Amino acid sequence: MFDPRYNKSEWLSINNKWYWFKLGGRLKELSGWQDYYGKWMYHVPGDYGALKDCKYKIGGKWYTFDSNGYMISESDKE
């Protein structure tokens, strides 16, 4: 996945998840909860993508994620 022509870091949306690519096009392997400027994103362990536009059960609670991948609500029920 390395491409030396890829000279910037950026988020890319792939299969309804956000992935962070570092300089050179390498995937940054993020996992679990990550705080981005006071907002929370969840990166699926082993997949490294941040959830977006969905509800997802984590540790017995349901979390809703917006189109930017930020958690917008949590609940004990789906």
N, CA, C, O and CB atoms as a CASP TS submission, in Angstrom:
PFRMAT TS
TARGET T0000
AUTHOR 0000-0000-0000
METHOD Language model
MODEL 1
PARENT N/A
ATOM      1  N   MET     1       0.819  -1.188   0.000  1.00  0.00           N
ATOM      2  CA  MET     1       0.000   0.000   0.000  1.00  0.00           C
ATOM      3  C   MET     1       0.869   1.260   0.000  1.00  0.00           C
ATOM      4  O   MET     1       0.324   2.361  -0.083  1.00  0.00           O
ATOM      5  CB  MET     1      -0.935  -0.007   1.203  1.00  0.00           C
ATOM      6  N   PHE     2       2.147   1.148   0.086  1.00  0.00           N
ATOM      7  CA  PHE     2       3.033   2.311   0.105  1.00  0.00           C
ATOM      8  C   PHE     2       3.204   2.890  -1.300  1.00  0.00           C
ATOM      9  O   PHE     2       3.462   2.162  -2.258  1.00  0.00           O
ATOM     10  CB  PHE     2       4.403   1.931   0.693  1.00  0.00           C
ATOM     11  N   ASP     3       3.058   4.194  -1.404  1.00  0.00           N
ATOM     12  CA  ASP     3       3.235   4.881  -2.683  1.00  0.00           C
ATOM     13  C   ASP     3       4.035   6.155  -2.416  1.00  0.00           C
ATOM     14  O   ASP     3       3.503   7.100  -1.833  1.00  0.00           O
ATOM     15  CB  ASP     3       1.845   5.206  -3.364  1.00  0.00           C
ATOM     16  N   PRO     4       5.299   6.200  -2.829  1.00  0.00           N
ATOM     17  CA  PRO     4       6.125   7.376  -2.537  1.00  0.00           C
ATOM     18  C   PRO     4       5.622   8.660  -3.179  1.00  0.00           C
ATOM     19  O   PRO     4       6.043   9.748  -2.788  1.00  0.00           O
ATOM     20  CB  PRO     4       7.526   7.125  -2.987  1.00  0.00           C
ATOM     21  N   ARG     5       4.734   8.553  -4.151  1.00  0.00           N
ATOM     22  CA  ARG     5       4.178   9.757  -4.783  1.00  0.00           C
ATOM     23  C   ARG     5       3.092  10.381  -3.918  1.00  0.00           C
ATOM     24  O   ARG     5       2.707  11.530  -4.134  1.00  0.00           O
ATOM     25  CB  ARG     5       3.614   9.423  -6.169  1.00  0.00           C
ATOM     26  N   TYR     6       2.603   9.636  -2.954  1.00  0.00           N
ATOM     27  CA  TYR     6       1.525  10.090  -2.086  1.00  0.00           C
ATOM     28  C   TYR     6       2.143  10.947  -0.988  1.00  0.00           C
ATOM     29  O   TYR     6       2.649  10.409  -0.003  1.00  0.00           O
ATOM     30  CB  TYR     6       0.721   8.883  -1.485  1.00  0.00           C
ATOM     31  N   ASN     7       2.111  12.260  -1.136  1.00  0.00           N
ATOM     32  CA  ASN     7       2.888  13.131  -0.260  1.00  0.00           C
ATOM     33  C   ASN     7       2.069  13.932   0.744  1.00  0.00           C
ATOM     34  O   ASN     7       2.475  15.026   1.136  1.00  0.00           O
ATOM     35  CB  ASN     7       3.671  14.066  -1.083  1.00  0.00           C
ATOM     36  N   LYS     8       0.941  13.412   1.160  1.00  0.00           N
ATOM     37  CA  LYS     8       0.178  14.098   2.196  1.00  0.00           C
ATOM     38  C   LYS     8      -0.516  13.084   3.087  1.00  0.00           C
ATOM     39  O   LYS     8      -0.727  11.935   2.698  1.00  0.00           O
ATOM     40  CB  LYS     8      -0.850  15.059   1.574  1.00  0.00           C
ATOM     41  N   SER     9      -0.865  13.524   4.284  1.00  0.00           N
ATOM     42  CA  SER     9      -1.642  12.708   5.210  1.00  0.00           C
ATOM     43  C   SER     9      -3.090  13.126   5.078  1.00  0.00           C
ATOM     44  O   SER     9      -3.389  14.315   4.975  1.00  0.00           O
ATOM     45  CB  SER     9      -1.138  12.861   6.686  1.00  0.00           C
ATOM     46  N   GLU    10      -3.994  12.156   5.078  1.00  0.00           N
ATOM     47  CA  GLU    10      -5.410  12.514   4.988  1.00  0.00           C
ATOM     48  C   GLU    10      -6.306  11.358   5.376  1.00  0.00           C
ATOM     49  O   GLU    10      -5.898  10.197   5.415  1.00  0.00           O
ATOM     50  CB  GLU    10      -5.750  12.974   3.585  1.00  0.00           C
ATOM     51  N   TRP    11      -7.568  11.730   5.668  1.00  0.00           N
ATOM     52  CA  TRP    11      -8.617  10.757   5.919  1.00  0.00           C
ATOM     53  C   TRP    11      -9.240  10.377   4.582  1.00  0.00           C
ATOM     54  O   TRP    11      -9.463  11.233   3.726  1.00  0.00           O
ATOM     55  CB  TRP    11      -9.691  11.318   6.906  1.00  0.00           C
ATOM     56  N   LEU    12      -9.522   9.077   4.408  1.00  0.00           N
ATOM     57  CA  LEU    12     -10.236   8.609   3.224  1.00  0.00           C
ATOM     58  C   LEU    12     -11.408   7.759   3.670  1.00  0.00           C
ATOM     59  O   LEU    12     -11.285   6.960   4.599  1.00  0.00           O
ATOM     60  CB  LEU    12      -9.300   7.809   2.275  1.00  0.00           C
ATOM     61  N   SER    13     -12.553   7.928   3.007  1.00  0.00           N
ATOM     62  CA  SER    13     -13.735   7.129   3.294  1.00  0.00           C
ATOM     63  C   SER    13     -13.727   5.903   2.387  1.00  0.00           C
ATOM     64  O   SER    13     -13.741   6.019   1.162  1.00  0.00           O
ATOM     65  CB  SER    13     -15.039   7.961   3.098  1.00  0.00           C
ATOM     66  N   ILE    14     -13.703   4.722   3.016  1.00  0.00           N
ATOM     67  CA  ILE    14     -13.690   3.453   2.289  1.00  0.00           C
ATOM     68  C   ILE    14     -14.695   2.525   2.957  1.00  0.00           C
ATOM     69  O   ILE    14     -14.611   2.285   4.162  1.00  0.00           O
ATOM     70  CB  ILE    14     -12.252   2.814   2.265  1.00  0.00           C
ATOM     71  N   ASN    15     -15.651   1.999   2.183  1.00  0.00           N
ATOM     72  CA  ASN    15     -16.660   1.063   2.709  1.00  0.00           C
ATOM     73  C   ASN    15     -17.337   1.578   3.975  1.00  0.00           C
ATOM     74  O   ASN    15     -17.479   0.846   4.954  1.00  0.00           O
ATOM     75  CB  ASN    15     -16.017  -0.284   2.995  1.00  0.00           C
ATOM     76  N   ASN    16     -17.749   2.831   3.949  1.00  0.00           N
ATOM     77  CA  ASN    16     -18.490   3.476   5.036  1.00  0.00           C
ATOM     78  C   ASN    16     -17.705   3.579   6.346  1.00  0.00           C
ATOM     79  O   ASN    16     -18.298   3.579   7.425  1.00  0.00           O
ATOM     80  CB  ASN    16     -19.762   2.726   5.284  1.00  0.00           C
ATOM     81  N   LYS    17     -16.389   3.665   6.257  1.00  0.00           N
ATOM     82  CA  LYS    17     -15.543   3.923   7.417  1.00  0.00           C
ATOM     83  C   LYS    17     -14.477   4.930   7.003  1.00  0.00           C
ATOM     84  O   LYS    17     -14.116   5.035   5.831  1.00  0.00           O
ATOM     85  CB  LYS    17     -14.895   2.600   7.964  1.00  0.00           C
ATOM     86  N   TRP    18     -13.981   5.673   8.003  1.00  0.00           N
ATOM     87  CA  TRP    18     -12.891   6.614   7.765  1.00  0.00           C
ATOM     88  C   TRP    18     -11.568   5.960   8.124  1.00  0.00           C
ATOM     89  O   TRP    18     -11.438   5.338   9.178  1.00  0.00           O
ATOM     90  CB  TRP    18     -13.092   7.914   8.577  1.00  0.00           C
ATOM     91  N   TYR    19     -10.587   6.104   7.240  1.00  0.00           N
ATOM     92  CA  TYR    19      -9.237   5.588   7.477  1.00  0.00           C
ATOM     93  C   TYR    19      -8.247   6.739   7.359  1.00  0.00           C
ATOM     94  O   TYR    19      -8.378   7.600   6.490  1.00  0.00           O
ATOM     95  CB  TYR    19      -8.883   4.443   6.473  1.00  0.00           C
ATOM     96  N   TRP    20      -7.241   6.741   8.259  1.00  0.00           N
ATOM     97  CA  TRP    20      -6.207   7.771   8.233  1.00  0.00           C
ATOM     98  C   TRP    20      -4.972   7.212   7.543  1.00  0.00           C
ATOM     99  O   TRP    20      -4.431   6.182   7.947  1.00  0.00           O
ATOM    100  CB  TRP    20      -5.866   8.262   9.669  1.00  0.00           C
ATOM    101  N   PHE    21      -4.534   7.906   6.495  1.00  0.00           N
ATOM    102  CA  PHE    21      -3.327   7.514   5.779  1.00  0.00           C
ATOM    103  C   PHE    21      -2.236   8.539   6.042  1.00  0.00           C
ATOM    104  O   PHE    21      -2.452   9.745   5.923  1.00  0.00           O
ATOM    105  CB  PHE    21      -3.598   7.377   4.261  1.00  0.00           C
ATOM    106  N   LYS    22      -1.065   8.039   6.400  1.00  0.00           N
ATOM    107  CA  LYS    22       0.091   8.884   6.690  1.00  0.00           C
ATOM    108  C   LYS    22       0.817   9.218   5.391  1.00  0.00           C
ATOM    109  O   LYS    22       0.454   8.733   4.320  1.00  0.00           O
ATOM    110  CB  LYS    22       1.052   8.186   7.689  1.00  0.00           C
ATOM    111  N   LEU    23       1.839  10.045   5.501  1.00  0.00           N
ATOM    112  CA  LEU    23       2.681  10.360   4.350  1.00  0.00           C
ATOM    113  C   LEU    23       3.176   9.073   3.700  1.00  0.00           C
ATOM    114  O   LEU    23       3.555   8.127   4.391  1.00  0.00           O
ATOM    115  CB  LEU    23       3.874  11.247   4.769  1.00  0.00           C
ATOM    116  N   GLY    24       3.173   9.042   2.393  1.00  0.00           N
ATOM    117  CA  GLY    24       3.591   7.851   1.668  1.00  0.00           C
ATOM    118  C   GLY    24       2.463   6.867   1.442  1.00  0.00           C
ATOM    119  O   GLY    24       2.668   5.821   0.826  1.00  0.00           O
ATOM    120  N   GLY    25       1.263   7.187   1.934  1.00  0.00           N
ATOM    121  CA  GLY    25       0.106   6.334   1.704  1.00  0.00           C
ATOM    122  C   GLY    25      -0.036   5.166   2.654  1.00  0.00           C
ATOM    123  O   GLY    25      -0.830   4.261   2.394  1.00  0.00           O
ATOM    124  N   ARG    26       0.706   5.157   3.745  1.00  0.00           N
ATOM    125  CA  ARG    26       0.596   4.052   4.705  1.00  0.00           C
ATOM    126  C   ARG    26      -0.581   4.280   5.652  1.00  0.00           C
ATOM    127  O   ARG    26      -0.783   5.378   6.171  1.00  0.00           O
ATOM    128  CB  ARG    26       1.907   3.899   5.509  1.00  0.00           C
ATOM    129  N   LEU    27      -1.349   3.210   5.861  1.00  0.00           N
ATOM    130  CA  LEU    27      -2.479   3.248   6.778  1.00  0.00           C
ATOM    131  C   LEU    27      -1.971   3.375   8.207  1.00  0.00           C
ATOM    132  O   LEU    27      -1.079   2.636   8.624  1.00  0.00           O
ATOM    133  CB  LEU    27      -3.360   1.988   6.620  1.00  0.00           C
ATOM    134  N   LYS    28      -2.543   4.318   8.959  1.00  0.00           N
ATOM    135  CA  LYS    28      -2.234   4.426  10.386  1.00  0.00           C
ATOM    136  C   LYS    28      -3.164   3.470  11.108  1.00  0.00           C
ATOM    137  O   LYS    28      -4.384   3.592  10.997  1.00  0.00           O
ATOM    138  CB  LYS    28      -2.396   5.908  10.919  1.00  0.00           C
ATOM    139  N   GLU    29      -2.610   2.527  11.841  1.00  0.00           N
ATOM    140  CA  GLU    29      -3.390   1.468  12.476  1.00  0.00           C
ATOM    141  C   GLU    29      -3.936   1.928  13.822  1.00  0.00           C
ATOM    142  O   GLU    29      -3.382   1.608  14.874  1.00  0.00           O
ATOM    143  CB  GLU    29      -2.536   0.209  12.656  1.00  0.00           C
ATOM    144  N   LEU    30      -5.030   2.682  13.773  1.00  0.00           N
ATOM    145  CA  LEU    30      -5.696   3.168  14.976  1.00  0.00           C
ATOM    146  C   LEU    30      -6.699   2.123  15.443  1.00  0.00           C
ATOM    147  O   LEU    30      -7.287   1.413  14.626  1.00  0.00           O
ATOM    148  CB  LEU    30      -6.397   4.531  14.718  1.00  0.00           C
ATOM    149  N   SER    31      -6.896   2.025  16.765  1.00  0.00           N
ATOM    150  CA  SER    31      -7.805   1.021  17.300  1.00  0.00           C
ATOM    151  C   SER    31      -8.497   1.551  18.551  1.00  0.00           C
ATOM    152  O   SER    31      -7.872   2.205  19.386  1.00  0.00           O
ATOM    153  CB  SER    31      -7.049  -0.281  17.613  1.00  0.00           C
ATOM    154  N   GLY    32      -9.798   1.265  18.675  1.00  0.00           N
ATOM    155  CA  GLY    32     -10.553   1.688  19.847  1.00  0.00           C
ATOM    156  C   GLY    32     -10.939   3.159  19.789  1.00  0.00           C
ATOM    157  O   GLY    32     -10.965   3.774  18.723  1.00  0.00           O
ATOM    158  N   TRP    33     -11.237   3.708  20.965  1.00  0.00           N
ATOM    159  CA  TRP    33     -11.675   5.096  21.063  1.00  0.00           C
ATOM    160  C   TRP    33     -10.505   6.051  20.880  1.00  0.00           C
ATOM    161  O   TRP    33      -9.423   5.846  21.429  1.00  0.00           O
ATOM    162  CB  TRP    33     -12.354   5.347  22.409  1.00  0.00           C
ATOM    163  N   GLN    34     -10.743   7.105  20.093  1.00  0.00           N
ATOM    164  CA  GLN    34      -9.744   8.151  19.863  1.00  0.00           C
ATOM    165  C   GLN    34     -10.426   9.507  20.047  1.00  0.00           C
ATOM    166  O   GLN    34     -11.524   9.736  19.540  1.00  0.00           O
ATOM    167  CB  GLN    34      -9.102   8.027  18.427  1.00  0.00           C
ATOM    168  N   ASP    35      -9.765  10.392  20.774  1.00  0.00           N
ATOM    169  CA  ASP    35     -10.273  11.744  21.017  1.00  0.00           C
ATOM    170  C   ASP    35      -9.678  12.690  19.977  1.00  0.00           C
ATOM    171  O   ASP    35      -8.460  12.844  19.890  1.00  0.00           O
ATOM    172  CB  ASP    35      -9.931  12.223  22.465  1.00  0.00           C
ATOM    173  N   TYR    36     -10.549  13.320  19.192  1.00  0.00           N
ATOM    174  CA  TYR    36     -10.121  14.292  18.191  1.00  0.00           C
ATOM    175  C   TYR    36     -10.707  15.649  18.548  1.00  0.00           C
ATOM    176  O   TYR    36     -11.866  15.935  18.248  1.00  0.00           O
ATOM    177  CB  TYR    36     -10.556  13.859  16.759  1.00  0.00           C
ATOM    178  N   TYR    37      -9.905  16.471  19.185  1.00  0.00           N
ATOM    179  CA  TYR    37     -10.322  17.828  19.553  1.00  0.00           C
ATOM    180  C   TYR    37     -11.605  17.830  20.380  1.00  0.00           C
ATOM    181  O   TYR    37     -12.488  18.659  20.164  1.00  0.00           O
ATOM    182  CB  TYR    37     -10.518  18.673  18.301  1.00  0.00           C
ATOM    183  N   GLY    38     -11.703  16.894  21.329  1.00  0.00           N
ATOM    184  CA  GLY    38     -12.852  16.828  22.224  1.00  0.00           C
ATOM    185  C   GLY    38     -14.029  16.035  21.697  1.00  0.00           C
ATOM    186  O   GLY    38     -15.057  15.938  22.368  1.00  0.00           O
ATOM    187  N   LYS    39     -13.900  15.470  20.517  1.00  0.00           N
ATOM    188  CA  LYS    39     -14.947  14.612  19.953  1.00  0.00           C
ATOM    189  C   LYS    39     -14.381  13.201  19.836  1.00  0.00           C
ATOM    190  O   LYS    39     -13.187  13.016  19.600  1.00  0.00           O
ATOM    191  CB  LYS    39     -15.441  15.144  18.551  1.00  0.00           C
ATOM    192  N   TRP    40     -15.257  12.206  20.006  1.00  0.00           N
ATOM    193  CA  TRP    40     -14.807  10.819  20.038  1.00  0.00           C
ATOM    194  C   TRP    40     -15.149  10.063  18.762  1.00  0.00           C
ATOM    195  O   TRP    40     -16.249  10.174  18.220  1.00  0.00           O
ATOM    196  CB  TRP    40     -15.411  10.112  21.220  1.00  0.00           C
ATOM    197  N   MET    41     -14.161   9.284  18.297  1.00  0.00           N
ATOM    198  CA  MET    41     -14.345   8.373  17.163  1.00  0.00           C
ATOM    199  C   MET    41     -13.967   6.977  17.655  1.00  0.00           C
ATOM    200  O   MET    41     -13.162   6.826  18.573  1.00  0.00           O
ATOM    201  CB  MET    41     -13.471   8.808  15.902  1.00  0.00           C
ATOM    202  N   TYR    42     -14.557   5.968  17.033  1.00  0.00           N
ATOM    203  CA  TYR    42     -14.210   4.590  17.393  1.00  0.00           C
ATOM    204  C   TYR    42     -13.648   3.882  16.171  1.00  0.00           C
ATOM    205  O   TYR    42     -14.311   3.777  15.140  1.00  0.00           O
ATOM    206  CB  TYR    42     -15.446   3.826  17.949  1.00  0.00           C
ATOM    207  N   HIS    43     -12.413   3.396  16.300  1.00  0.00           N
ATOM    208  CA  HIS    43     -11.744   2.657  15.229  1.00  0.00           C
ATOM    209  C   HIS    43     -11.871   1.168  15.531  1.00  0.00           C
ATOM    210  O   HIS    43     -11.431   0.706  16.584  1.00  0.00           O
ATOM    211  CB  HIS    43     -10.236   3.081  15.093  1.00  0.00           C
ATOM    212  N   VAL    44     -12.466   0.424  14.618  1.00  0.00           N
ATOM    213  CA  VAL    44     -12.707  -0.999  14.815  1.00  0.00           C
ATOM    214  C   VAL    44     -11.361  -1.729  14.936  1.00  0.00           C
ATOM    215  O   VAL    44     -10.536  -1.658  14.025  1.00  0.00           O
ATOM    216  CB  VAL    44     -13.555  -1.584  13.644  1.00  0.00           C
ATOM    217  N   PRO    45     -11.137  -2.430  16.058  1.00  0.00           N
ATOM    218  CA  PRO    45      -9.880  -3.160  16.230  1.00  0.00           C
ATOM    219  C   PRO    45      -9.660  -4.175  15.101  1.00  0.00           C
ATOM    220  O   PRO    45     -10.574  -4.910  14.728  1.00  0.00           O
ATOM    221  CB  PRO    45      -9.868  -3.877  17.588  1.00  0.00           C
ATOM    222  N   GLY    46      -8.451  -4.202  14.569  1.00  0.00           N
ATOM    223  CA  GLY    46      -8.106  -5.124  13.496  1.00  0.00           C
ATOM    224  C   GLY    46      -8.480  -4.641  12.109  1.00  0.00           C
ATOM    225  O   GLY    46      -7.928  -5.109  11.113  1.00  0.00           O
ATOM    226  N   ASP    47      -9.425  -3.695  12.038  1.00  0.00           N
ATOM    227  CA  ASP    47      -9.860  -3.120  10.764  1.00  0.00           C
ATOM    228  C   ASP    47      -9.286  -1.716  10.604  1.00  0.00           C
ATOM    229  O   ASP    47      -8.948  -1.291   9.499  1.00  0.00           O
ATOM    230  CB  ASP    47     -11.407  -3.085  10.675  1.00  0.00           C
ATOM    231  N   TYR    48      -9.181  -1.004  11.724  1.00  0.00           N
ATOM    232  CA  TYR    48      -8.581   0.333  11.831  1.00  0.00           C
ATOM    233  C   TYR    48      -9.440   1.462  11.272  1.00  0.00           C
ATOM    234  O   TYR    48      -9.044   2.625  11.346  1.00  0.00           O
ATOM    235  CB  TYR    48      -7.269   0.339  11.131  1.00  0.00           C
ATOM    236  N   GLY    49     -10.606   1.145  10.715  1.00  0.00           N
ATOM    237  CA  GLY    49     -11.486   2.180  10.200  1.00  0.00           C
ATOM    238  C   GLY    49     -12.352   2.772  11.299  1.00  0.00           C
ATOM    239  O   GLY    49     -12.776   2.061  12.210  1.00  0.00           O
ATOM    240  N   ALA    50     -12.615   4.073  11.217  1.00  0.00           N
ATOM    241  CA  ALA    50     -13.508   4.747  12.158  1.00  0.00           C
ATOM    242  C   ALA    50     -14.932   4.631  11.630  1.00  0.00           C
ATOM    243  O   ALA    50     -15.199   4.903  10.460  1.00  0.00           O
ATOM    244  CB  ALA    50     -13.101   6.249  12.359  1.00  0.00           C
ATOM    245  N   LEU    51     -15.835   4.225  12.505  1.00  0.00           N
ATOM    246  CA  LEU    51     -17.233   4.060  12.117  1.00  0.00           C
ATOM    247  C   LEU    51     -17.842   5.395  11.717  1.00  0.00           C
ATOM    248  O   LEU    51     -17.452   6.441  12.237  1.00  0.00           O
ATOM    249  CB  LEU    51     -18.039   3.432  13.259  1.00  0.00           C
ATOM    250  N   LYS    52     -18.807   5.360  10.783  1.00  0.00           N
ATOM    251  CA  LYS    52     -19.544   6.575  10.425  1.00  0.00           C
ATOM    252  C   LYS    52     -20.937   6.197   9.952  1.00  0.00           C
ATOM    253  O   LYS    52     -21.159   5.098   9.445  1.00  0.00           O
ATOM    254  CB  LYS    52     -18.796   7.382   9.329  1.00  0.00           C
ATOM    255  N   ASP    53     -21.879   7.129  10.125  1.00  0.00           N
ATOM    256  CA  ASP    53     -23.267   6.939   9.671  1.00  0.00           C
ATOM    257  C   ASP    53     -23.865   5.616  10.128  1.00  0.00           C
ATOM    258  O   ASP    53     -24.475   4.902   9.331  1.00  0.00           O
ATOM    259  CB  ASP    53     -23.331   7.019   8.162  1.00  0.00           C
ATOM    260  N   CYS    54     -23.694   5.282  11.414  1.00  0.00           N
ATOM    261  CA  CYS    54     -24.232   3.994  11.867  1.00  0.00           C
ATOM    262  C   CYS    54     -24.410   3.974  13.376  1.00  0.00           C
ATOM    263  O   CYS    54     -23.987   4.880  14.094  1.00  0.00           O
ATOM    264  CB  CYS    54     -23.314   2.846  11.436  1.00  0.00           C
ATOM    265  N   LYS    55     -25.067   2.882  13.837  1.00  0.00           N
ATOM    266  CA  LYS    55     -25.126   2.533  15.250  1.00  0.00           C
ATOM    267  C   LYS    55     -24.264   1.293  15.405  1.00  0.00           C
ATOM    268  O   LYS    55     -24.248   0.424  14.533  1.00  0.00           O
ATOM    269  CB  LYS    55     -26.615   2.290  15.751  1.00  0.00           C
ATOM    270  N   TYR    56     -23.543   1.212  16.525  1.00  0.00           N
ATOM    271  CA  TYR    56     -22.614   0.101  16.716  1.00  0.00           C
ATOM    272  C   TYR    56     -22.553  -0.224  18.202  1.00  0.00           C
ATOM    273  O   TYR    56     -22.475   0.676  19.039  1.00  0.00           O
ATOM    274  CB  TYR    56     -21.192   0.443  16.157  1.00  0.00           C
ATOM    275  N   LYS    57     -22.589  -1.511  18.526  1.00  0.00           N
ATOM    276  CA  LYS    57     -22.557  -1.940  19.921  1.00  0.00           C
ATOM    277  C   LYS    57     -21.108  -2.147  20.365  1.00  0.00           C
ATOM    278  O   LYS    57     -20.356  -2.911  19.761  1.00  0.00           O
ATOM    279  CB  LYS    57     -23.378  -3.242  20.114  1.00  0.00           C
ATOM    280  N   ILE    58     -20.739  -1.442  21.441  1.00  0.00           N
ATOM    281  CA  ILE    58     -19.385  -1.509  21.991  1.00  0.00           C
ATOM    282  C   ILE    58     -19.506  -1.692  23.501  1.00  0.00           C
ATOM    283  O   ILE    58     -20.077  -0.842  24.185  1.00  0.00           O
ATOM    284  CB  ILE    58     -18.550  -0.218  21.637  1.00  0.00           C
ATOM    285  N   GLY    59     -18.983  -2.776  24.015  1.00  0.00           N
ATOM    286  CA  GLY    59     -18.994  -2.991  25.465  1.00  0.00           C
ATOM    287  C   GLY    59     -20.370  -2.967  26.090  1.00  0.00           C
ATOM    288  O   GLY    59     -20.526  -2.473  27.207  1.00  0.00           O
ATOM    289  N   GLY    60     -21.380  -3.490  25.396  1.00  0.00           N
ATOM    290  CA  GLY    60     -22.732  -3.568  25.933  1.00  0.00           C
ATOM    291  C   GLY    60     -23.583  -2.326  25.733  1.00  0.00           C
ATOM    292  O   GLY    60     -24.754  -2.329  26.111  1.00  0.00           O
ATOM    293  N   LYS    61     -23.040  -1.270  25.154  1.00  0.00           N
ATOM    294  CA  LYS    61     -23.801  -0.046  24.867  1.00  0.00           C
ATOM    295  C   LYS    61     -23.843   0.190  23.370  1.00  0.00           C
ATOM    296  O   LYS    61     -22.953  -0.226  22.627  1.00  0.00           O
ATOM    297  CB  LYS    61     -23.184   1.178  25.588  1.00  0.00           C
ATOM    298  N   TRP    62     -24.907   0.873  22.943  1.00  0.00           N
ATOM    299  CA  TRP    62     -25.054   1.245  21.533  1.00  0.00           C
ATOM    300  C   TRP    62     -24.617   2.692  21.351  1.00  0.00           C
ATOM    301  O   TRP    62     -25.009   3.574  22.115  1.00  0.00           O
ATOM    302  CB  TRP    62     -26.522   1.049  21.048  1.00  0.00           C
ATOM    303  N   TYR    63     -23.807   2.920  20.335  1.00  0.00           N
ATOM    304  CA  TYR    63     -23.309   4.255  20.028  1.00  0.00           C
ATOM    305  C   TYR    63     -23.721   4.625  18.611  1.00  0.00           C
ATOM    306  O   TYR    63     -23.713   3.783  17.712  1.00  0.00           O
ATOM    307  CB  TYR    63     -21.767   4.329  20.192  1.00  0.00           C
ATOM    308  N   THR    64     -24.081   5.892  18.418  1.00  0.00           N
ATOM    309  CA  THR    64     -24.434   6.399  17.093  1.00  0.00           C
ATOM    310  C   THR    64     -23.317   7.324  16.630  1.00  0.00           C
ATOM    311  O   THR    64     -22.832   8.167  17.384  1.00  0.00           O
ATOM    312  CB  THR    64     -25.814   7.144  17.112  1.00  0.00           C
ATOM    313  N   PHE    65     -22.917   7.147  15.363  1.00  0.00           N
ATOM    314  CA  PHE    65     -21.833   7.926  14.772  1.00  0.00           C
ATOM    315  C   PHE    65     -22.356   8.712  13.583  1.00  0.00           C
ATOM    316  O   PHE    65     -23.143   8.197  12.788  1.00  0.00           O
ATOM    317  CB  PHE    65     -20.665   7.011  14.345  1.00  0.00           C
ATOM    318  N   ASP    66     -21.921   9.962  13.459  1.00  0.00           N
ATOM    319  CA  ASP    66     -22.370  10.806  12.348  1.00  0.00           C
ATOM    320  C   ASP    66     -21.520  10.570  11.097  1.00  0.00           C
ATOM    321  O   ASP    66     -20.645   9.703  11.090  1.00  0.00           O
ATOM    322  CB  ASP    66     -22.317  12.293  12.751  1.00  0.00           C
ATOM    323  N   SER    67     -21.780  11.340  10.046  1.00  0.00           N
ATOM    324  CA  SER    67     -21.095  11.142   8.763  1.00  0.00           C
ATOM    325  C   SER    67     -19.602  11.483   8.823  1.00  0.00           C
ATOM    326  O   SER    67     -18.830  11.066   7.959  1.00  0.00           O
ATOM    327  CB  SER    67     -21.760  11.986   7.694  1.00  0.00           C
ATOM    328  N   ASN    68     -19.203  12.244   9.850  1.00  0.00           N
ATOM    329  CA  ASN    68     -17.784  12.557  10.028  1.00  0.00           C
ATOM    330  C   ASN    68     -17.074  11.535  10.908  1.00  0.00           C
ATOM    331  O   ASN    68     -15.861  11.610  11.105  1.00  0.00           O
ATOM    332  CB  ASN    68     -17.628  13.941  10.627  1.00  0.00           C
ATOM    333  N   GLY    69     -17.842  10.577  11.438  1.00  0.00           N
ATOM    334  CA  GLY    69     -17.263   9.540  12.281  1.00  0.00           C
ATOM    335  C   GLY    69     -17.297   9.842  13.765  1.00  0.00           C
ATOM    336  O   GLY    69     -16.811   9.045  14.568  1.00  0.00           O
ATOM    337  N   TYR    70     -17.864  10.986  14.148  1.00  0.00           N
ATOM    338  CA  TYR    70     -17.909  11.343  15.556  1.00  0.00           C
ATOM    339  C   TYR    70     -19.092  10.690  16.250  1.00  0.00           C
ATOM    340  O   TYR    70     -20.181  10.584  15.687  1.00  0.00           O
ATOM    341  CB  TYR    70     -17.977  12.853  15.718  1.00  0.00           C
ATOM    342  N   MET    71     -18.856  10.244  17.505  1.00  0.00           N
ATOM    343  CA  MET    71     -19.925   9.670  18.309  1.00  0.00           C
ATOM    344  C   MET    71     -20.875  10.797  18.708  1.00  0.00           C
ATOM    345  O   MET    71     -20.451  11.818  19.249  1.00  0.00           O
ATOM    346  CB  MET    71     -19.356   8.930  19.570  1.00  0.00           C
ATOM    347  N   ILE    72     -22.174  10.598  18.433  1.00  0.00           N
ATOM    348  CA  ILE    72     -23.141  11.649  18.758  1.00  0.00           C
ATOM    349  C   ILE    72     -24.121  11.233  19.845  1.00  0.00           C
ATOM    350  O   ILE    72     -24.796  12.088  20.419  1.00  0.00           O
ATOM    351  CB  ILE    72     -23.905  12.044  17.520  1.00  0.00           C
ATOM    352  N   SER    73     -24.216   9.923  20.145  1.00  0.00           N
ATOM    353  CA  SER    73     -25.074   9.488  21.248  1.00  0.00           C
ATOM    354  C   SER    73     -24.697   8.083  21.687  1.00  0.00           C
ATOM    355  O   SER    73     -24.076   7.319  20.948  1.00  0.00           O
ATOM    356  CB  SER    73     -26.558   9.539  20.838  1.00  0.00           C
ATOM    357  N   GLU    74     -25.099   7.764  22.934  1.00  0.00           N
ATOM    358  CA  GLU    74     -24.920   6.408  23.446  1.00  0.00           C
ATOM    359  C   GLU    74     -26.184   6.003  24.183  1.00  0.00           C
ATOM    360  O   GLU    74     -26.889   6.845  24.738  1.00  0.00           O
ATOM    361  CB  GLU    74     -23.674   6.312  24.380  1.00  0.00           C
ATOM    362  N   SER    75     -26.466   4.694  24.182  1.00  0.00           N
ATOM    363  CA  SER    75     -27.681   4.194  24.800  1.00  0.00           C
ATOM    364  C   SER    75     -27.478   2.740  25.214  1.00  0.00           C
ATOM    365  O   SER    75     -26.647   2.028  24.650  1.00  0.00           O
ATOM    366  CB  SER    75     -28.884   4.330  23.837  1.00  0.00           C
ATOM    367  N   ASP    76     -28.256   2.313  26.214  1.00  0.00           N
ATOM    368  CA  ASP    76     -28.238   0.906  26.607  1.00  0.00           C
ATOM    369  C   ASP    76     -29.077   0.060  25.659  1.00  0.00           C
ATOM    370  O   ASP    76     -28.965  -1.166  25.647  1.00  0.00           O
ATOM    371  CB  ASP    76     -28.745   0.747  28.040  1.00  0.00           C
ATOM    372  N   LYS    77     -29.924   0.722  24.860  1.00  0.00           N
ATOM    373  CA  LYS    77     -30.827   0.018  23.938  1.00  0.00           C
ATOM    374  C   LYS    77     -30.532   0.421  22.505  1.00  0.00           C
ATOM    375  O   LYS    77     -30.062   1.526  22.234  1.00  0.00           O
ATOM    376  CB  LYS    77     -32.304   0.312  24.280  1.00  0.00           C
ATOM    377  N   GLU    78     -30.817  -0.497  21.597  1.00  0.00           N
ATOM    378  CA  GLU    78     -30.633  -0.204  20.175  1.00  0.00           C
ATOM    379  C   GLU    78     -31.701   0.748  19.749  1.00  0.00           C
ATOM    380  O   GLU    78     -31.749   1.141  18.584  1.00  0.00           O
ATOM    381  CB  GLU    78     -30.667  -1.483  19.312  1.00  0.00           C
TER
END
